[in-house]
Amino acid sequence: MDVFLPKKTPAPFVLFFHGGLWYSGARGEVDEVCQQVLRLSNDSVGCATADYHYSQDLGGGCDSTSLPTYQKQAAEVRAAFAHLVARPDVDIARVLVGGHSAGGHLAAWLSLNWNDAKRCTHPAAFAGVEGIYNVSMWDAYDKARWNSTFHCPTRQAFGDPVTSAAAWQDGSPSVNALSEDPL
């Protein structure tokens, strides 16, 4: 985790996760987001970036039909949040969790499934950039936009939709949001 401290603490914070289709990327790629948060807030909002393990490192394979690895990644995102809010320089009531692409997906999924977390405060807000929020539509998008070149990485995270349809639905923040009461 890279932490960018503002001048005065405790302060509101942004915790931002990198993208990379659940199989690539690193926190250093989004450190500029934190630099801009500090600059645009006149050095009054802190920011942190954190890594999570890639799908293939957590046992996901291209023909995976086992437990989806995105759940393990979401647990790591939750752990990073818990680690951040344990710091005395963080105003735990004002922490926004977000990310780019797969990082945005994980942050949204975490925000919508927070009841699974025990003994930890929850994020005050969520923000995602170019997130993959409806995983169940990924195959159609991948085929139309990328000529199915990202077929393998999504299987590494969610399994095969033919045999793991529930994972593709349960892993979609948009599907989760529709079941929230109240939203």
N, C-alpha and C positions, 0 to 999 in steps of 0.2 A: 504494500500500500504506500502510495506517495501522498503526503499530507502537506497542503499549502495553508499556512496559518495567516490569518489577518493580523492587523496591528493590535486589536483589542479582543480579548477573550474573557469569558466564553462567548462564542459567536454562532450565528446560524451557519449551517454547512450544506454543501452539495457533495453527495457521493456519486461519482460517475463511473460507469463501467464501459469498457471498450466493446466494439463489435467484432465481427469476424466469423459469422455463421456458426458459432459455437465451436469452431475448430481452429481458429487462428486469432491473431491480434495480441495486444499487450497494453498495459496501463500507460506506458510511455507515449503511446500513439494519441492518447487523449489528455495528456498533461496540459496541452495548450488550452483546453476547455477550462481547467482550473486557473491558469494564468489569466484568462479573460474574465472569469468570475471575480477574481480579486481586483483586477483593473476596473471593471465596470461597476463594481460595488464600492469604489474608492477605498479598497482594502478593509471592508467591513464584513465580508462574508468569506468564510473559509471553504476549502474544497479538498477533496481527496479522490484519488483514482485507485482502483484495485484490480488485480488479476483474478481469474478463475481458471480452473483446469479445463483443457480442451476435451471435447467429447471422446475422442479416440484414446485419450489418456485415462479415461474413466471406464473403459470397457466397451464403448460404443463401436460398432462395426457397420460397414455399408449395408449388410444384410441383417442388421441387428433386429431381433424380435424380443429381446430381453427388456428388463425394466429400463425405461428411458433415462438416459444420462443427464438430461436437462434438469431433472429433480436434484441430482447431486450438485450440479452447478448452481441451482437456486439456493441450495443449502450453504454453499460457499459465499454467495452474495449476501445471504442473511448473516453469516458469521462475520463478514467484513463490516456490515452495518453495526452489529453488536460490538465489534472491536472499536469502531469509530466513536460510537456514542458513550463508550466507557471512558473516553478521554476527558479530562477536566476542562479542556479548552473548547469543548463542543456544547452548544446549547441544545440539549437533546429534544426539546420541544419544537425546534425549528431545523429539521434536517430533511432535505429533499433528496430522494434517490432517483437516479436516472441513468440513461446510457444510450449508446448508439447501436443501432441494428440489433444483433443478438443481445447486447448489453441492455438495450432498451426493453427487449422482450423479457429478459430475466428480472429487470427492475419492476416492470409492470406486473409480471406474474407474482413476484414477491409481494408487491403492494396489495394485490387482490387475494392473496392466500395467506395473509398475515396471521390469521387465527391458528395456523399450524405452528407458529413460533411460540415458544414458552419462555416466560420470565424475561422478556425483552420489550422495551418500548417500540413503538411502530413509527415508520416514517411519517412526517407531516404532509408530504406531497410527493408526487411522482412527475417526472418529465422524461419523455423519450424522443429520440431523433431517429427517423427512418427505421423504426422498430418493426420487427416481424410479428405483428400482433395477432394475426389469425393464421396459425400454423397449418390449419386444415386446408387452407387455400394455397399453400406453398407449392405443391406439385404443379398446379395450373400456371402459377406465376413463373416458376422455374422453367417450365416448358416454353411458355410464350416469350419470356424476356431473355432467358439465358440458354435456351436450347438444351435444357436439362443438364447443364454442366455442373450444377451444385447438388445433384441427386445424392451423392454419397454423404456429404456433410450433414444433410438433414436426417439421413438414416442413422448416422452416428449419434445424433442427439435424441431422436424420437422413435427409432425403430422403423419398421416397414408399415406404412399405413394400411396395407391389406390385412396384416395380422395384428397391428397395434393401433387400430383406429381410435381407441379410447385415449391413448397417449397423445395423439395429434389433436384431439378435441380438448382434453384436460390441460394440455400444454399451451393452449391458445388464450392469451389474456382477454381477447374479445369474447370468447365463449364464457370464460369465468365472469367477466363483467355483466353479461346478460343474466347470470344466475345470482348476482349479488342482491340482497334485500336488506336494507336499502342500498342502492348503488352509491 
